[in-house]
Amino acid sequence: QVQLVESGGGLVQPGGSLRLSCAVSGSIFSTFHLRWYRQPPGKQREWVALVTQRNLRTYSDSAKGRFTISRDNAKNTLYLQMNNLQPEDTAVYYCSAAIAGSPQEYWGQGTDVTVSS
């Protein structure tokens, strides 16, 4: 069974930085496409960033230039480095994992990020 556990969320002032982590267990990490999503308060979940099994990266417009997604296949861990955080980045952040070509997507429980002065 695949399990994902996020960590690294918290309270940060506008302009600050956080690095989220997502530890993945239960399958071959290197085969996964990995994503970050977020769900702002009262809004729908939205996609933030993707890193493929071949380490190709794409970002939402809101994340581009400020966030960096990365993976460490040796540690079975996904990261999201978030810089210049703004109040509109406040959300619960979720990581997901999916094997290429499979509709099955696995989710973590989420980690809270609050950007406020």
C-alpha positions as CSV (number, residue, x, y, z in Angstrom):
1,Q,0.0,0.0,0.0
2,V,1.3,3.4,-1.0
3,Q,1.5,6.0,1.8
4,L,2.4,9.7,1.5
5,V,3.2,11.9,4.5
6,E,3.6,15.6,4.1
7,S,5.5,17.9,6.5
8,G,7.0,21.3,6.7
9,G,3.9,23.5,6.8
10,G,3.4,26.3,9.2
11,L,2.9,30.0,9.7
12,V,5.2,32.4,7.7
13,Q,5.2,36.1,7.1
14,P,4.6,37.5,3.6
15,G,7.8,37.3,1.6
16,G,9.1,34.4,3.6
17,S,9.9,30.8,2.6
18,L,9.0,27.3,3.4
19,R,10.0,23.9,2.2
20,L,7.4,21.2,2.2
21,S,8.4,17.5,2.2
22,C,6.4,14.4,1.2
23,A,7.7,11.0,2.2
24,V,6.5,8.2,0.0
25,S,6.5,4.5,0.9
26,G,5.0,1.3,-0.3
27,S,6.1,1.2,-4.0
28,I,8.9,2.0,-6.3
29,F,9.3,5.8,-5.9
30,S,11.2,6.3,-9.1
31,T,8.2,5.1,-11.2
32,F,5.9,7.8,-9.9
33,H,4.8,11.1,-11.4
34,L,4.6,13.4,-8.3
35,R,2.4,16.4,-7.8
36,W,1.7,19.1,-5.3
37,Y,-1.8,20.5,-5.0
38,R,-3.3,23.0,-2.6
39,Q,-6.7,23.9,-1.3
40,P,-7.2,27.4,-0.1
41,P,-9.9,28.0,2.6
42,G,-13.3,27.8,1.1
43,K,-12.0,27.0,-2.4
44,Q,-11.5,24.0,-4.5
45,R,-8.3,22.0,-4.7
46,E,-5.9,23.3,-7.3
47,W,-2.8,21.8,-8.9
48,V,0.5,23.5,-8.1
49,A,3.4,21.6,-9.6
50,L,4.4,18.3,-11.3
51,V,7.7,16.4,-11.5
52,T,7.6,13.4,-13.7
53,Q,9.5,10.1,-13.3
54,R,12.0,11.5,-15.8
55,N,12.4,14.7,-13.6
56,L,10.5,17.0,-16.0
57,R,8.9,19.8,-14.1
58,T,5.9,22.0,-14.8
59,Y,4.2,24.6,-12.7
60,S,0.9,26.5,-12.4
61,D,1.0,30.1,-13.2
62,S,0.7,31.1,-9.6
63,A,3.7,28.9,-8.7
64,K,6.0,29.7,-11.6
65,G,9.1,31.7,-10.6
66,R,8.5,31.3,-6.9
67,F,8.1,27.6,-6.2
68,T,10.5,24.7,-7.0
69,I,9.4,21.1,-7.1
70,S,12.1,18.4,-6.7
71,R,12.4,14.8,-5.9
72,D,15.1,12.7,-4.2
73,N,14.7,9.1,-5.4
74,A,17.3,7.9,-2.9
75,K,15.2,9.2,-0.1
76,N,11.8,8.5,-1.6
77,T,10.9,12.1,-0.9
78,L,9.2,14.9,-2.8
79,Y,9.9,18.6,-2.0
80,L,8.3,21.9,-2.7
81,Q,10.5,24.9,-2.0
82,M,8.2,28.0,-1.7
83,N,9.7,31.5,-1.8
84,N,8.2,34.9,-1.6
85,L,5.1,33.6,-0.1
86,Q,2.0,35.7,-0.1
87,P,-1.3,35.6,1.8
88,E,-3.0,34.1,-1.2
89,D,-0.7,31.1,-0.9
90,T,-2.4,30.2,2.4
91,A,-3.8,26.7,1.9
92,V,-3.6,23.0,2.8
93,Y,-0.9,21.6,0.6
94,Y,-1.2,18.0,-0.6
95,C,1.2,15.7,-2.4
96,S,0.1,12.9,-4.8
97,A,1.8,10.1,-6.6
98,A,0.7,8.2,-9.7
99,I,2.4,5.6,-11.8
100,A,2.7,6.8,-15.4
101,G,-0.3,5.6,-17.5
102,S,-2.3,4.5,-14.4
103,P,-5.5,6.3,-13.3
104,Q,-4.7,5.5,-9.7
105,E,-3.5,8.5,-7.7
106,Y,-2.4,8.3,-4.1
107,W,-2.7,11.2,-1.7
108,G,-1.2,12.5,1.5
109,Q,-3.2,13.9,4.4
110,G,-2.1,17.5,3.8
111,T,0.0,20.1,5.6
112,D,-1.2,23.6,6.5
113,V,0.5,26.7,5.2
114,T,-0.6,30.1,6.5
115,V,1.0,33.3,5.2
116,S,0.1,36.2,7.5
117,S,1.7,39.1,9.2
